[in-house]
Amino acid sequence: MILLNFLLKEIPKMISNYSPPPPTSTSSNTKTVSVLEERLTLTEDKLKECLLNQSQILKDVQSGERRRSKETDGSPVHFT
């Protein structure tokens, strides 16, 4: 989860700091940049989806643990 949060924060910074080399063929470079931007957007969307899923799983686990602790009174269980 920490890595995904880091990536979501750092990827936009990396993009804004990137300075591409001088263009050689404008139409080719424009198409390449467009494809890369689309892929980056898809990657960011997937990362956000993963974070949301991870957050929901964590909430579910924590709620299950709370329910289990309320169901038991803390006394040891004896098996016969």
TORFI-571160 format. One line per 5 residues: number of its first residue (from 0); for each residue x, y, z of N, C-alpha, C, O. Coordinates in steps of 0.05 Angstrom, whole numbers, plus 5000, padded with zeros to 4 digits. Layout:
# residues N
NUM) X,Y,Z,X,Y,Z,X,Y,Z,X,Y,Z; ...
This chain:
# residues 80
0) 5017,4976,5000,5000,5000,5000,5017,5025,5000,5011,5045,4987; 5039,5024,5015,5057,5047,5016,5069,5052,4988,5072,5075,4980; 5077,5031,4975,5089,5033,4948,5069,5046,4929,5076,5063,4913; 5044,5037,4929,5024,5048,4911,5019,5077,4917,5016,5093,4898; 5017,5085,4942,5014,5113,4949,5038,5129,4939,5034,5151,4928
5) 5061,5119,4943,5086,5132,4933,5084,5136,4903,5090,5158,4893; 5077,5115,4888,5076,5117,4859,5055,5137,4850,5060,5153,4831; 5032,5138,4863,5011,5157,4855,5021,5186,4860,5012,5204,4845; 5038,5190,4879,5048,5217,4884,5071,5224,4866,5073,5246,4857; 5089,5204,4861,5113,5210,4847,5111,5210,4817,5126,5224,4804
10) 5094,5194,4806,5091,5192,4776,5085,5220,4764,5099,5228,4745; 5065,5234,4775,5061,5261,4763,5085,5280,4765,5090,5296,4747; 5100,5278,4787,5123,5294,4791,5144,5287,4770,5157,5304,4757; 5148,5261,4765,5167,5252,4746,5160,5262,4718,5177,5270,4702; 5134,5261,4712,5125,5270,4686,5130,5300,4682,5140,5309,4662
15) 5124,5316,4703,5127,5345,4701,5157,5353,4700,5163,5373,4688; 5174,5336,4711,5203,5342,4710,5217,5332,4684,5240,5339,4679; 5202,5316,4669,5214,5304,4645,5216,5325,4623,5196,5339,4617; 5239,5327,4611,5242,5345,4588,5251,5328,4565,5273,5318,4564; 5233,5325,4545,5239,5307,4523,5261,5319,4505,5266,5343,4505
20) 5275,5302,4490,5295,5311,4471,5282,5328,4449,5258,5326,4445; 5298,5344,4435,5286,5360,4414,5272,5342,4393,5282,5321,4386; 5250,5351,4383,5235,5334,4363,5250,5331,4337,5263,5350,4327; 5248,5308,4326,5259,5303,4300,5237,5301,4279,5239,5311,4257; 5216,5288,4287,5193,5285,4270,5168,5291,4286,5160,5275,4304
25) 5156,5314,4282,5134,5323,4299,5111,5303,4300,5101,5297,4322; 5102,5293,4278,5078,5276,4279,5085,5249,4293,5068,5239,4307; 5109,5239,4289,5117,5214,4302,5119,5218,4332,5110,5202,4348; 5131,5241,4340,5134,5246,4369,5108,5251,4382,5103,5243,4405; 5090,5266,4368,5064,5272,4380,5048,5246,4384,5035,5243,4405
30) 5050,5228,4365,5036,5202,4368,5048,5186,4391,5033,5174,4407; 5074,5186,4393,5088,5171,4415,5080,5183,4442,5073,5167,4460; 5080,5209,4445,5073,5222,4470,5044,5215,4476,5037,5210,4499; 5027,5216,4456,4999,5211,4461,4994,5182,4471,4979,5178,4490; 5008,5163,4459,5006,5135,4467,5017,5132,4496,5005,5118,4512
35) 5039,5145,4502,5051,5143,4529,5033,5156,4549,5029,5145,4571; 5021,5178,4543,5002,5191,4562,4978,5173,4567,4968,5171,4590; 4968,5161,4546,4945,5143,4549,4952,5119,4567,4937,5112,4585; 4976,5108,4562,4985,5085,4579,4988,5094,4608,4982,5079,4626; 5000,5117,4612,5004,5127,4639,4977,5131,4653,4974,5125,4676
40) 4958,5143,4639,4931,5147,4651,4919,5120,4658,4908,5118,4680; 4921,5100,4641,4911,5074,4648,4925,5062,4672,4912,5050,4689; 4951,5066,4673,4967,5056,4696,4958,5070,4722,4955,5057,4743; 4955,5096,4721,4946,5111,4745,4919,5101,4754,4913,5098,4777; 4901,5097,4734,4874,5088,4741,4875,5060,4754,4860,5055,4773
45) 4892,5043,4743,4894,5016,4755,4906,5017,4783,4897,5003,4801; 4926,5035,4787,4937,5038,4814,4916,5048,4834,4914,5038,4856; 4900,5067,4825,4878,5077,4843,4858,5055,4849,4849,5052,4872; 4852,5039,4829,4834,5016,4833,4845,4996,4853,4831,4986,4871; 4871,4991,4850,4885,4972,4869,4884,4983,4897,4880,4968,4916
50) 4889,5009,4900,4889,5022,4927,4861,5020,4939,4858,5014,4963; 4841,5025,4923,4813,5024,4934,4807,4995,4942,4795,4991,4964; 4814,4976,4926,4810,4948,4933,4825,4940,4958,4814,4927,4976; 4849,4948,4960,4866,4942,4983,4854,4955,5008,4853,4942,5030; 4844,4979,5006,4832,4993,5028,4806,4978,5037,4802,4975,5061
55) 4790,4969,5018,4766,4955,5025,4772,4928,5038,4759,4920,5058; 4792,4914,5029,4800,4889,5041,4809,4893,5070,4802,4878,5087; 4825,4914,5074,4835,4921,5101,4811,4927,5119,4811,4917,5142; 4792,4942,5110,4768,4948,5126,4753,4923,5133,4744,4919,5155; 4750,4905,5113,4736,4880,5118,4750,4863,5138,4737,4851,5156
60) 4776,4861,5137,4792,4845,5156,4789,4857,5184,4785,4842,5203; 4792,4883,5186,4790,4896,5212,4762,4893,5224,4760,4888,5248; 4742,4895,5208,4715,4891,5218,4710,4862,5227,4696,4857,5246; 4722,4843,5213,4720,4815,5220,4734,4810,5247,4724,4794,5263; 4757,4822,5251,4772,4819,5276,4756,4831,5299,4755,4820,5321
65) 4743,4854,5294,4727,4866,5316,4704,4848,5323,4697,4845,5347; 4691,4837,5303,4668,4819,5308,4677,4795,5324,4663,4787,5343; 4700,4783,5317,4709,4760,5331,4716,4766,5360,4711,4750,5377; 4728,4789,5364,4736,4796,5392,4711,4802,5409,4712,4797,5433; 4689,4811,5397,4665,4815,5412,4650,4789,5418,4637,4786,5439
70) 4654,4769,5400,4640,4744,5404,4653,4727,5426,4639,4710,5438; 4678,4732,5432,4691,4717,5453,4694,4734,5478,4697,4758,5476; 4692,4722,5501,4694,4737,5526,4722,4738,5537,4727,4749,5559; 4741,4726,5523,4768,4726,5532,4776,4702,5548,4800,4698,5553; 4757,4685,5555,4763,4661,5570,4774,4640,5551,4766,4639,5528
75) 4791,4623,5561,4802,4602,5543,4780,4582,5534,4761,4577,5549; 4784,4572,5510,4765,4552,5500,4774,4525,5508,4798,4518,5505; 4756,4509,5518,4762,4481,5526,4749,4462,5507,4724,4463,5503; 4764,4444,5496,4754,4424,5477,4751,4398,5493,4767,4391,5509; 4729,4384,5487,4725,4359,5501,4724,4336,5480,4721,4313,5488
